[in-house]
Amino acid sequence: QVQLVESGGGLVQPEGSLRLSCAASGLIFSIYAMGWYRQAPGKQRELVAGITSGGSTNYADSVKGRFTIYRENAKKTVYLQINSLKPEDTAVYYCNARRLNADYWGQGTQVTVSS
């Protein structure tokens, strides 16, 4: 049974930082592409950052230079370092694991940016 468990969300002031974690179990983590998505109220879920099994990364234009995705295969964990947070970053952040026809999601972690 595959599980993705996100953690690290919370309430943070503008220009603050957070590190989100996604711990995976039940899959061969190293061969999966991993991604972080977010969904703000009333909006569609969008890709924030992705990292391939080989370590190549991609980012949404809105977060380039502020967000960093990285993975530790030995810990079966993918991280999202978020800096210079803005109110528009407020959303539920979801972890995703994908390979061929397999597509798994975590339950999400809330990030709220407010003064």
Backbone bond lengths (Angstrom), bond angles and torsions (degrees), N, CA, C in turn:
res aa  C-N    CA-C-N  psi(-1)  N-CA   C-N-CA  omega(-1)  CA-C   N-CA-C  phi
1 Q - - - 1.465 - - 1.529 109.21 -
2 V 1.306 115.39 121.78 1.460 120.24 -178.48 1.522 109.65 -82.12
3 Q 1.322 115.31 134.42 1.462 120.78 174.56 1.518 109.45 -133.60
4 L 1.314 114.65 137.48 1.459 122.37 171.83 1.522 106.80 -122.70
5 V 1.313 116.75 121.93 1.457 120.72 -175.86 1.523 109.25 -121.63
6 E 1.323 114.59 113.95 1.455 120.51 179.34 1.519 111.26 -88.41
7 S 1.313 115.27 151.99 1.463 120.97 175.26 1.524 108.41 -154.91
8 G 1.325 115.37 166.42 1.456 120.18 174.48 1.508 115.49 105.09
9 G 1.315 117.58 -4.89 1.445 119.72 178.44 1.516 111.60 -73.59
10 G 1.333 115.12 173.43 1.453 119.30 178.38 1.507 111.47 162.87
11 L 1.314 114.00 -168.32 1.460 122.41 178.76 1.526 107.69 -97.27
12 V 1.315 116.41 127.83 1.448 120.87 -178.25 1.521 109.39 -141.01
13 Q 1.313 116.21 149.06 1.457 120.93 178.77 1.526 111.10 -77.89
14 P 1.312 116.90 155.20 1.472 119.69 175.04 1.521 110.89 -52.50
15 E 1.311 114.66 143.44 1.467 124.12 -176.20 1.524 113.54 73.78
16 G 1.323 116.74 2.94 1.457 119.74 176.31 1.516 112.02 -80.93
17 S 1.337 114.39 -177.73 1.465 121.22 -177.66 1.526 110.79 -132.53
18 L 1.316 114.31 154.67 1.459 121.94 173.87 1.516 107.84 -145.55
19 R 1.318 115.15 156.46 1.442 119.85 168.35 1.523 108.72 -124.59
20 L 1.315 115.14 118.02 1.454 120.80 176.26 1.518 109.40 -91.68
21 S 1.317 115.05 144.43 1.467 121.25 177.28 1.508 109.66 -124.45
22 C 1.303 115.54 148.52 1.462 121.78 174.92 1.518 107.49 -134.60
23 A 1.324 115.14 110.60 1.462 120.99 179.85 1.523 109.33 -96.49
24 A 1.323 115.58 126.77 1.463 121.06 -177.18 1.521 111.02 -106.60
25 S 1.310 114.89 149.01 1.452 120.83 173.72 1.518 108.69 -147.27
26 G 1.335 115.32 157.29 1.453 119.64 177.18 1.518 115.05 82.25
27 L 1.313 117.04 10.22 1.461 120.04 177.38 1.528 109.81 -146.42
28 I 1.334 114.67 162.46 1.469 120.06 175.83 1.518 106.28 -82.28
29 F 1.311 115.21 89.76 1.458 122.30 -167.38 1.524 112.58 -55.23
30 S 1.305 116.69 -40.94 1.466 120.36 -170.64 1.521 113.80 -64.13
31 I 1.328 118.09 -19.96 1.465 119.58 -176.78 1.527 112.53 -97.42
32 Y 1.312 116.48 0.73 1.460 120.67 -179.15 1.524 111.43 -98.11
33 A 1.330 114.17 140.93 1.455 119.52 165.59 1.520 107.73 -76.73
34 M 1.318 115.55 138.28 1.463 120.53 -177.81 1.524 109.83 -119.09
35 G 1.295 114.76 148.75 1.452 118.68 180.00 1.511 112.48 -146.12
36 W 1.305 114.18 156.15 1.462 121.85 170.85 1.526 107.65 -114.54
37 Y 1.315 114.75 128.58 1.451 122.70 176.08 1.522 108.09 -119.16
38 R 1.312 115.47 163.59 1.468 119.02 174.03 1.519 109.82 -142.14
39 Q 1.317 113.38 154.21 1.461 119.80 177.84 1.517 108.71 -138.62
40 A 1.308 115.04 116.51 1.457 121.48 176.68 1.527 108.55 -91.36
41 P 1.331 117.87 157.27 1.464 120.75 -179.65 1.527 111.46 -55.03
42 G 1.324 115.14 128.88 1.456 120.75 177.76 1.513 115.30 77.54
43 K 1.326 116.66 5.61 1.460 120.12 -178.47 1.528 110.43 -121.58
44 Q 1.326 114.72 162.57 1.453 119.80 177.49 1.526 110.50 -77.29
45 R 1.302 114.77 155.27 1.457 119.74 174.77 1.525 108.59 -67.35
46 E 1.316 115.97 136.99 1.459 120.33 -178.10 1.527 110.71 -131.43
47 L 1.329 114.13 148.58 1.461 119.45 175.70 1.517 109.62 -73.72
48 V 1.317 115.50 129.33 1.461 121.82 177.45 1.527 110.38 -98.00
49 A 1.322 115.35 -48.75 1.465 120.03 -177.20 1.517 109.07 -157.30
50 G 1.322 115.58 146.69 1.458 120.76 177.83 1.507 111.04 -136.22
51 I 1.331 115.31 154.39 1.460 120.50 177.03 1.519 107.57 -141.32
52 T 1.307 115.78 130.55 1.461 120.44 -178.60 1.527 110.14 -80.04
53 S 1.308 115.61 173.32 1.462 119.79 176.68 1.527 110.61 -63.50
54 G 1.309 116.60 -25.77 1.459 120.75 179.12 1.514 114.14 -87.49
55 G 1.328 116.34 -5.37 1.455 120.10 176.39 1.516 115.74 99.44
56 S 1.321 117.91 1.52 1.463 119.80 176.28 1.520 109.47 -72.63
57 T 1.322 115.78 141.75 1.458 120.32 -175.65 1.523 111.73 -120.81
58 N 1.322 115.19 155.75 1.453 121.08 171.71 1.518 108.36 -145.37
59 Y 1.331 115.58 152.66 1.457 121.30 -174.41 1.518 111.02 -137.27
60 A 1.320 115.39 149.99 1.451 120.21 168.82 1.522 108.55 -65.73
61 D 1.319 115.95 146.17 1.465 119.78 -178.30 1.518 111.77 -57.41
62 S 1.322 116.78 -33.32 1.459 120.93 -174.65 1.525 113.08 -70.31
63 V 1.325 117.53 -13.89 1.458 119.61 -176.65 1.522 112.98 -119.65
64 K 1.306 117.53 -3.18 1.468 120.09 -178.73 1.529 110.69 -58.21
65 G 1.312 114.85 133.76 1.452 120.49 -179.00 1.510 113.79 87.88
66 R 1.333 117.68 -13.16 1.466 120.88 -179.83 1.526 112.38 -114.71
67 F 1.321 116.40 -32.18 1.462 122.04 -177.38 1.522 109.65 -108.55
68 T 1.310 115.34 144.06 1.461 121.19 175.47 1.516 109.71 -134.80
69 I 1.316 115.83 125.30 1.459 120.92 175.85 1.518 108.71 -102.86
70 Y 1.332 115.96 138.90 1.456 119.71 175.29 1.527 108.19 -153.59
71 R 1.303 114.74 162.63 1.464 119.14 -175.65 1.519 110.73 -133.52
72 E 1.310 115.14 150.24 1.455 122.99 173.44 1.524 106.85 -123.17
73 N 1.317 115.48 98.13 1.463 119.53 -173.98 1.531 112.00 -63.47
74 A 1.312 117.41 -33.92 1.463 119.90 179.83 1.520 111.90 -63.68
75 K 1.318 115.97 -28.46 1.471 120.97 178.90 1.517 112.23 -99.05
76 K 1.340 116.26 -1.24 1.471 120.61 -177.64 1.529 110.50 52.67
77 T 1.285 115.71 45.91 1.456 120.90 -175.67 1.528 110.36 -135.67
78 V 1.319 114.43 140.06 1.455 121.14 172.53 1.525 107.60 -118.49
79 Y 1.321 115.49 142.30 1.454 121.30 -175.40 1.523 110.32 -120.45
80 L 1.308 114.52 156.55 1.454 120.96 170.75 1.521 106.94 -132.74
81 Q 1.327 115.69 108.42 1.453 121.01 175.32 1.523 107.75 -86.85
82 I 1.320 115.72 123.12 1.457 121.31 -175.68 1.524 108.17 -117.88
83 N 1.304 116.11 119.77 1.460 121.24 178.33 1.524 110.01 -119.06
84 S 1.321 114.28 165.12 1.476 120.69 177.08 1.527 111.38 49.06
85 L 1.309 116.10 50.82 1.460 120.66 -176.19 1.509 111.50 -63.05
86 K 1.331 114.07 144.23 1.452 122.57 178.70 1.524 108.99 -120.38
87 P 1.328 117.43 155.60 1.475 118.93 177.58 1.527 112.50 -54.81
88 E 1.317 117.42 -33.03 1.471 119.78 -179.68 1.524 113.24 -72.64
89 D 1.311 117.54 -5.50 1.460 120.96 172.91 1.536 111.87 -82.46
90 T 1.303 116.69 -6.76 1.459 120.24 178.75 1.518 110.68 -60.64
91 A 1.323 116.18 124.88 1.464 121.47 -176.25 1.523 109.13 -178.82
92 V 1.305 114.73 170.27 1.463 120.12 166.05 1.532 106.76 -88.99
93 Y 1.305 115.63 129.05 1.466 121.56 -178.07 1.524 108.80 -104.02
94 Y 1.324 114.52 128.87 1.462 121.70 -176.45 1.525 110.56 -116.60
95 C 1.307 114.53 143.59 1.454 122.01 174.63 1.536 108.16 -96.90
96 N 1.319 115.63 143.08 1.467 121.45 -179.34 1.522 109.75 -134.28
97 A 1.319 115.81 139.64 1.466 122.65 173.17 1.519 107.86 -121.96
98 R 1.317 116.11 131.89 1.457 118.82 -173.92 1.523 110.35 -142.19
99 R 1.348 113.66 137.15 1.459 120.09 173.13 1.508 107.99 -159.82
100 L 1.303 116.81 122.06 1.473 123.13 -178.98 1.524 108.23 51.61
101 N 1.314 118.36 -118.87 1.468 120.88 -178.12 1.518 113.38 -90.52
102 A 1.316 117.14 -0.39 1.460 120.85 -179.60 1.517 110.35 -88.98
103 D 1.320 116.65 135.13 1.457 122.09 -175.31 1.520 107.35 -150.31
104 Y 1.327 116.24 111.96 1.459 120.79 -175.30 1.523 110.41 -123.11
105 W 1.349 114.54 148.60 1.462 120.91 -178.65 1.518 110.91 -130.39
106 G 1.316 114.29 148.52 1.447 119.78 170.49 1.518 110.05 -88.21
107 Q 1.321 115.59 -179.57 1.462 121.47 -177.51 1.518 112.52 -85.27
108 G 1.302 117.37 -15.25 1.448 120.09 176.87 1.520 113.66 98.30
109 T 1.313 114.54 154.89 1.457 121.30 175.25 1.530 107.86 -136.58
110 Q 1.322 115.09 134.75 1.467 120.65 -174.48 1.527 110.14 -81.85
111 V 1.322 115.33 131.97 1.454 122.16 171.28 1.522 107.26 -119.44
112 T 1.313 115.85 123.09 1.460 121.48 179.50 1.516 108.48 -123.28
113 V 1.320 115.54 124.51 1.458 121.17 -179.74 1.521 107.92 -111.32
114 S 1.309 115.54 113.12 1.464 119.91 -175.66 1.509 109.70 -159.84
115 S 1.325 114.69 147.42 1.458 119.20 176.34 1.523 109.98 -94.48
